[in-house]
Each structure stands twice: as structure tokens, then as C-alpha cells.
């Protein structure tokens, strides 16, 4: 498993880096939208929706919402989407403390999870598109966010394997530990500090950037736990099998969809 995980990362990471740094804004938005529509197909399996027609219709609806957001202008809508995302992820914090809620697929719970699919698709898409278009440095800032999330995930994985003793959320994801959480946060925030200092050579800018990165990385864990809870409730191990060693697309972006709106909100609030 670790071998396939590393091989997949070695292939995909350079492609993602090139895409973020080299693609023009419309192409980046379109490619990111395609990734999120594919992830919504996997999300529909976690709801769960039964039958290909229903799942295809759901993915088409998410694609329509993304297209409508692009047509209306992500920059004009992003504040409203960030507020919606903030309310959603605060609700998720409550939901994670009561994982038995919606463990049974009643109609209200299915509706909630279907609506949640839009909230984990449209706001992060808009946040990343706006960040990527943020002046000449937008692609670099977008890449910094991605690397922080990758380091948080990898740091948690290796720190948890080496030092993990205390379970983080045993009813949701028995494999995750507090030590892994601390290791992931340490790795991502160290990188945030070094990269922001290299970028700005300003102590105040570096401190502000780290303060923005901290809640984003914490919520990246919330996104990971949400997917773990969804998979546990639906009895599914991975959201898909497209990426060897990693699972599906949503298995790779579950942290990003939570972190991106939080990061952009902090970025705009501190006027970095």
C-alpha cells in the first residue's frame, strides 16, 4: 500500500504543480471543476444514491452549480459562499461529536448529505479560483496551500505510525491519532513559516500567513474526518479506486475542500 501511495504521489504531484503554476485562470477553473464533479460522483455513493441514473443526475447538478457560479462571477459570490462554507463546517464540528446522527439512511439524512455535496464542492471551487486569480502571485499562493495540506496529511500519516498512541476520533476513524494530528500540524506550519519568510522577508507577513494557515490546517482535518464518517456510515472503505494506494478522488481532496474556504477567508480578512 505504501509503495503504491508513493508511486501515485510521484506521478500526480508534478502534474498538479504544473497545472497550478502554468494553466491560465479559465483552464484552471475548468480542470478544478472537472475534479470536483468527479468527486461528486463518489460523494453520491457515500450518500448513498442507488443507480447510475440518479448518481449521474446528481453529478450533473453539481456541474451546473459550478457553471452557474462561473457565469455569475466567483469574485462577486465568494463572500456569500465563504459564509455558507463557514456555517457548514461549524455544523460538521457538531456532527462529528454525534456520529450516530444520520447513521441510518432516512429521507432527511439523504437530503442533508445531498445538500452537503454542494457545500463541499462549490465554495472550495470558488475559493481556489479566486485565490488562483489573486494577482500575479495567485498561482504560487494556491500551490503553497496545496503543499501545506499535503504536508499535513503526510506528517499525520508518518507521525501517527511512529508515535501514535491516543485515538483522535475512535468512533469515526480508529486509525487517526492525536500524535498524528500534531505531527501533521507541525510539518505544515513549519513549511508555512519558511515559505512565507522566503516569499516576503517580512516578520509581520510571515506571522500573519502562519495565523491564516493554522485554522485552515485544523479544518483540513475536519474535512478528512467528515469523509471518514460518511464512509463509515455507508460501509465503504474508500470513496473510489481511481488512484492506486490512495482510493478515490474525494479521498485525496477531502482535506482541501474544508481548508480552502477557511484559508481564503483568513487571507482576505487579514488583507495579505
N, C-alpha and C positions, 0 to 999 in steps of 0.2 A: 504493500500500500504506500509506504513512504517513498519507494523508488518511483512509482507512477506519479505520485504527488509532485515530486521534484522535477520529473521529466515534463509533465504538463506545464508546470510553472515556468520552466526554462524556455518552452516554446511560446507560451501565451504572453508572458510579461513583456518581452521585446516588442511584440505586435501591439500591445496596449500602449506602451510608451510611445512608439512611433505614431500611433493613431492620435493620441492626446496632443503630442507636440507638433505634428505635421498637418493634420486634417484641418481644413477651413471650418469655421463655425457651423455652417449648414450641414456639411458632411458629418461632422462630429455629432451634431444633434440627431441626424438620421440614423447613424450607426448605434448610438446610445439608445435611441428609441426602439430599434430592432432588437437589441439585447433585452430591454425591459418587456417588450411584447413576448419574446420567447420565455422570459422568466414568468410572465403572467400565465402562460400555458402550464408551466409547472405549478404555479400557485393554485390554479384551478383544480389540480389533482389533490392538493392539500386541503381544499375546502371541505369535502370533496365534491366536485361535479362529476357526474357519471355520463359517459358517452362522448364521443368525439364532436358531434354537432354542438352540444352545449359548451364544451371547452373551447372550440373554435370561435363560437359566437362571443364568448367572454373575452378571449384574446383580441378579437376584432373590436370590441367595445373599448378596451384599453388603448388600442392603436388609434381609435377615433378620438379619445380624450387627449392623447398626446398631440395628434394633428391639430385638434381644436386649440390647444394651448399654444402651439407654434403659430397658428394663424392669428390668434388674439395678441400674441406677443409675450414671451416668458418674462421679459423685464417688467412689463406692466402688471402681470399677475403674480409675480414671485412673492411679494409680501403676503398676499392672501393665502398663497399655497404654503408659505412657511408657517403662518399661524395655524393653518389646518394640520400641517405635519406636527407642529409642537403639541397641539391638543391631542392628536392621535398617539404620539409616543409617550405622553404623560399617562394616557389611558392604558397603554401597553404595560407601563410600570405597575399599575394596579393589577392588570390582568395576570401578569407573571407571578404575583403574590397569591393569586387564586387560580391556579392552572386547571382546577376541576371545572371551572366555568366553560361552557361550550365544549366539554369533552364529548358530549352526546350531540349528534348532528340534528338538532331540532331546526325548524324553519328559521326562527330568529337568528340562530347562530350561523347558519349558512349565509343568510343575508348579511350579517355583520362581517363575515370573512370575505364575502364578495366585495363589499364596500372597502374593506381593508386592503384588498388587492389594488384598488385605485390609489389609495393613500400611500402605498409603498412603491408606487410606480410614477405617478405624475409629479408630486412635489420634489422627489430626488432628481428626476429628469430635468425639471425646470431649474433646480438649484445648480446642477452641474453645467447646464447650458449657460446660465448667467455667469457662473464663475469662470467658465472657459472663455467667455467673451469679455471678461473684465480687463480691457486694455491689452497692451502688448504682453503683459505678464500673466494673463489669464490661463493659458495652457500650462505654464510652469506651476502656478498655484494649484491647478487641478491635479497635476502629477504629484505634487507634494502631499495632497490629501490622500491620493491613492496609495502612495508609498507608506504613509503613516498607518493606514488601515492594514496593508499587507504586513507591516512590521508588528502591529498589534496582534494580528491573527497568528503569525509565525512565532512571535515571542510567547504568546499564551500557550501555543502547542508544545513548544520545546520546554518552557519553564514548567508547565503542568506535568509533562512526562518525567522531568528530572526531580522536581521538588514538590509536586502536587500531593497534598495530604488532606486538605479541608475542602469539602464539596461546596461549589458556588450555588448551584440550584439543583439539588439531587432529584427533585420531583420532575424536573424539566429536562435536564441534560446531565446525567450522572458522571460523565467524563470530564466536565469542566470543574476547575478548582479555583480557589481564591489565589493560590500561588501563581497559577497560570494568568489570571487577570492582572496581578501586579507585574508579572514579567512582561506581559504584552503592553501594558501602560508605560512601563519604564522604557522599553525599546522604542515605542512610537514617540514618546515625549522627548527622549534624548535626541532622536533624529529631528524632531520639530525644532528643538533649540539650536542644534548645529546648523541645520539647513537655513533657518530664518536668520541666524547670525551671518552666515555666508552670504545670504541674499541681501541683507540690509546694512550690516555692520553698525546696527543701532541697538543698544541695550533695551530701550523702551519698546521698539518694534518687536524685538525678539521676545520680550516678556509678554507683550500683547498677543503675539502669534501663539505662544505656548498656552496662554489662558484661553484662547479660542479652540486650540487643539484638544485640550483636556476634556471638556464636556462632549465634544464630537466623538472622541475615542470611547468615552464611557457609554454613549448611546450606541456606538457601533456594537458593543457587547449586548445591548438591549435588542438590537436587530437580530443578532445571532440567536439569542435566547428565544425570541418570538418564533423564528423559523423552527427551532428545536421543539418548541411546544406544539406548533402546528403539526409537525411530523409525528410527534408522539401521540397526539390526539387522533390522527388519521391512520396510525400504524404503518408509517412509511419511513424507511431508513434514510433515503436521500430524495431530494426533490426531482432528480433525474439521473441520467447516466452518461451525459454527453461528454463530460471531462473526466478522463481516467484519473483515479486517485482522489478526486475532489467531489464527484457526484454531478449534480446538475448546475445550470447557470445560476439559479437562485441560491444554491449553496455557496457560490463564490461572491455574490453581491448582497447577501443578507445584511452584512455589516454596513456596506456602503449606503444602502437606501435609508438607513437611520442616521448615519453620520453626516451625509451631505447637506441636508437641510439645516442641521444644527450648526455645522461649520460655516455655511454661508450666512446664517442669521447672526452668529457671533462676529463674523468678518465685517458685515455691514454695520452692525451696532457699534463696533469699535472703530469703524471708518478706517480700516487698514488700507 
